[in-house]
Amino acid sequence: MNEYEMVAFIVLMVMVTVMMTARWKYKYRDQSRIESSDAAANPRLESEVARLRDRVETLERIAVEKEDSLTRQIEQLRDR
């Protein structure tokens, strides 16, 4: 294999790779749009996400507060 054949082989491999990448992107481009629109359209999922966001906010607040306030809140919950 001389250097011209090697260059031609490398160019051919690059062309095949670019074509396969373009085909893959074209094939799966609409699928991501469908999945995102389905998630936004489902009210059950929206309510679940809102509930989980509230829980995360509460956990963040608890993690940031001092230890004594956390102990006080736990004791208040036990008294209920």
Secondary structure, DSSP 4 states (H G I P E B T S, - for coil): --HHHHHHHHHHHHHHHHHHHHHHHHHHHHHHHHHHHHHHH-HHHHHHHHHHHHHHHHHHHHHHS-HHHHHHHHHHHHH-
